[in-house]
Amino acid sequence: MKRILNSVVCLILGVVSMQAQNSQVTSILEIMDITTGKRTVLKEFPYLIEAPNWTMDGTWLIYNSKGKLYKISPATPGEPIEINTGFATRCNNDHVLSSNGKQIAISHGTKEDRKSRIYTLPIEGGNPTLITPLAPSYLHGWSPDGKELAYCADRNGNYDVYVIPAEGGEEKRLTEAEGLDDGPEYSPCGKYIWFNSVRSGLMQAWRMKADGSEQTQMTTDETRNSWFPHVSPNGELVVYIAYKKGDVAPGSHPANKNVELLLMSAKGGESKVIAKLFGGQGTINVNSWAPDSKRIAFVSYRLND
């Protein structure tokens, strides 16, 4: 029960608390070349931005801020351009692009109950289409064939991984372990779903087949809580964010912490630290690999005086 309560607190704080901190932080949008380790600052924002997605053609980074979505060019970062999301003005940091680059799926807190539900809309903007009538639902993955969305949801007093047809329909529960299962994301081949789970004690990265079978622990680091494994477009590497053990509860991924980005083979094995930064919630909640599988985008933060 304690794990479940921690998970509930984590998700509530993760979606809401950062939106209340817009004036408290400077957000630093960065790109890292994983082949050289070089970090490049694209732009600093005197307010909160979160979770950059790289578009499939590599021409834009999409992020959320103050409940809305924006895009900015990684090549010539000028003023951000707002993406019209219609009535969905409470978008959180769970947004994912379709593999054909034509649509974006979002998690938006509805006006009536403030609970997150999943919607889809054209990548250039437009009216959102409701996909998950049930709430809360926190989006994380879109299958490569475009047919399914994967997400974390509470339907029975426990947060588990679910999938649903991308056009809407009946959802299917894939995990049933006690405590939080979160961050489900498809591998580029569509065969696997990566996610993170506290079922072994600490938060660890896991992988299962897309039908929910063969759930396998992929990280075994007993010094860190590992969150949000993101698979590179070529399917070879996984980057994830980690908090030091004892710094946070296993089921919590708060903002404003000293965290690390780690890299590992998609086949499993040892991980290596590629960056240390001040961040956490909002840094790398969604897949932010560049199409070339050589660069990642992320957000670090600095507290304002």
N, C-alpha and C positions, 0 to 999 in steps of 0.2 A: 504493500500500500504506500509506503514511503517513497518508493521509486516512482509510482504513478503520480503522487502529488508533486514530486519534484519535476516530473515531465510536464504536468499541467502548468505549473508556475513558469517553467522554461518557455513554453510555447506562448503563454499569455504575455510574458515580459518581452519575448523575442519579437512579437509582432507589434506590440503597442508601445513599449517603453522607449525604443529608439526614435519613434516618431515624436515623442515628447522632448527629445534632446536636440532638436534641429539647431537651436541657437547655442548649444553648449560645446560643439565640436567643430573643428576644421577637418574636412574630408579630403584625403589625398588620393586621387585616382592614379594608379601606377600600372606599368607593364613590366614584366620580367621576362628576359630571354633565358629559358632554362638550360640552354646549351652553354651559356657563358656566365650566368648568374647576375648579369647586369640588370639593375632596376632603373627604370626611367619614369619620372613624374610627368604625367600628361597635363594635369590641371589640379589646382587646389580650390576647394569650395568652402566658403565661410559658414557652412551649414551642413546638415547631414545628407549624404547620398549613400546608396547601398547597392551591392550585388550586380556588378557589370556582366552582361552577356555580350559575347562577340557575335555579330551577325555572320551568317554562313558565307557571305562573299567577302568578309573581312573589312568592310568599309565603315562600319559603325560599332560603337559600344552603346548598349542600352542599359540604363540603370533606373532605379526608383528614388524619388525624393519627395517628401511632403505629400505622400499619397498618390503621386502621379508618376508617369514614365517619361523619360527623356532619352535622347540619343546624342552622341558626340563623336566626331571623327577622331580615330586614333592617330591618323596621319597628320592632320592639321587641326588640332583641338581648339576650336573657337568657342562661340557661345552655344550652349546646349539648345537643342530643338525639342519642344514638347511633342509627345505623341498623343493624339486625341484618343482617350479611353472612355469617352461618353460619360455616363453616370458613374463609372467606376473611378472614384476619386479618393479611395482609401486603399490603394494598392500597397501591398507589403513587399518584402524582398524575395518572394517566391514567384518568379516569372521565367518562362521557358519558351524558346523558339522552336517552331517545327523544322524538321530536317530539310524541307524544300524551301525554307526561308520566307514563306508567304504568310505565316500566321504567328501570333504570339499568344501564349496562354498566361493568365494572371491569377493571383489570389487577391481578392478584394473583400474588405469587411463591409457587409451590407448595412444599410442605414437602419433597418428595422431592429436587428439584434446585435450588430457590430461583430458578428462572427464571420470568419473567412470562408468564402466559397470560390470555386474555380470557374473562370470564364475564358472564352477564346475570342479573338478579334483579328482583323487583318493587320499585318505588320506595319502598314502605313497609317493605321488608326481607323477607328470606326466604332460602331455600336457593339458592345460585348454580348456574347451568347452564353447563357448560364449552362454549365455542364454538370455541376454537383449541387442539387437542391439541398442535400443534407450538409450540416455544418457541425463543427469546424472541419475544413478541408484545406490542407496546405500543399500546394503544388510543388513538384520537384522534377518530374521527368516526362518526356514525350518520346514515344517509341519511334525508331528510325523509319518505320513504314507508315507513320502518321496515324495509326489506328487506335492507339491507347495513350492515356495519361496515367502517370503514377504519382501518388501523393500520400501524405501522412494524415490520418484522420482519427478522431475519437468517436466511436459509435457505441462503445460498451464500457465506458469508464477506463479504457486503456487506449493509448495511441499506437496504431498499427499501420502497416503499409497496405494501401488499396490501389487497384487499377480500375479504370472505367473507359468505355469507348470514347474516343475524342469527339464524337458527335453527340455524346450524351447517351444515357441508358442505365443499365444495372451495374452497380459497382461490385467488385470482387475483392474480398479480403485475402491477403497473401501471408501475413505474419500473425502469430498468436502468442508470442512470448510475453511474459510479464514485464511491464515497464515500457520505456519509449523505444519504438522503432521509427526512424525518421530518415529524411533525405533520399528517397528512392530515385535512382537515375539509371536509365538504360545504357548499356554498352553500345558502341556504334554498330556492332553486328546484330543487335537486337536479341541476342541469346540470353543475356544476363541483365539483372537489375542489381546495382550496387546500392547499399544503404548503410546506416549506422544504427547500432543497437547497444543498450546497456545490459543485455541479458547475461553477460559474463561478469558483470560487476562494474567495470569501467566502460565508458563509451568506446566502442571499437567499430572499425569498418567491416562490413559483411558483404557477401555476394550470394545471390540465388539465381536460379533459372527464372526466366520471365513468367513461368506459370507458378512460381512460389516454391518449387521443389529444390532440394539440395542446398539448403541455407548453410553457408560456410563462412567461418570467421577468417578474415583476410589480414587483420593486424592483431598482434598479440603484445603490444607494448604496454607494460604495467606501470609506466611512468607518466603516461599521457592519456587524456580523453580525446579521442579522434573523431572528427565530425566531417560530414559532407564530402565523401569521396567523389571526385569528378574524373571521368575517363577522357583521355585525349581523343581527338577525332580519328587518329590512326589506330586506336584501340590498344596501344602499347603501354601507356603510362597512366598513373592515377596521382592527382594532387589532392591533398586534404589539409584541413586546418586542425590544430591541436592545442589544447590547454594543458598546463602542467597538472599532474595529479595533486589533489588537495587544494588547488587554487579555486576550483569550482566544483559543484556537485556533478556527478557523472551525467545527469540528465539535463544539465543547464549549459547554454551557450550564450552568455551575456556579452554586452558591449564593454569596451574600455578595459581590456585586459592585455597583458603581455602574452602573445600567442606565437605559434610557429606555423609555417607552411612546410609540408613534407611531400616528398615525391617517392613513389614506389612503382615497381613493375605491375602491370595489370594481371600478371600471373601469380603475384604474391611475392613474399620474401622481405628482405630488409628495406627500411625506408631511410631516406636521408633528408636532413633539414636543408631547405633551400632559401628560407627567409625567416627573420625574426622581426616582429613588428608589434605596434600597439593597435589593437583592433578587437576582432571577435565577431559578434553579431554584425552582419552587414559586409564583412570583409570579402567573403567568397561563398555566399550561400547557394549560388547557382553555378552551373558550368560556365567558366569564362576562358576556356582554351581558345586560342586563335585557330583558324582553319588549318594553319601549317603545322600544328602540334608542337611548335617550338616556343610559343609565348603564352603567358597567362596574364589576365588582367585582374586586379584586386584593389580594395580600398583599405588604406591605413588611416589612422585618425590621430588628431592632436587636440587635447582639451583646451578650450578657450579660457582665458583669464576672467 
